[in-house]
Amino acid sequence: MEYIGLLFEFVFLAFGIGVYLFAKGWFTPKDILKAKSAAEIRKNNGGWMRIVGLALTAIMTVNIIIHLQQLIRS
C-alpha cells in the first residue's frame, strides 16, 4: 500500500511539471487550431498556471522525499 501512495505522488509530480511546462510554452500541439487554442489559454491563464505548477511540484517533491525516508527507516 505504501508503494501505491508513492506512485500517486510521482504521478502528481509529473502533472505539476507538465502544467508548468505547458504554461511556459514548451508543449505546443502540431495542429494549427489546437496550437492557437493553447496559446490563448496560456495568454489568459499562464500566470496562475505557473504558480500552481511550481507549487504542486514543490509539494510533491517534499512528499516524495519524506515518503522515501519513511520507507527506508522501516
MOVEN-V191188 format. One record per pair of residues at least 24 apart in sequence whose C-alpha atoms are under 6 Angstrom apart, sorted by the first residue. I is the first residue (numbers start at 1). J is the second residue. If there is no record, write none. Layout:
BEGIN
i:j
I:J
I:J
END
This chain:
BEGIN
i:j
13:57
13:60
16:53
16:56
16:57
19:53
20:50
20:53
23:49
23:50
END
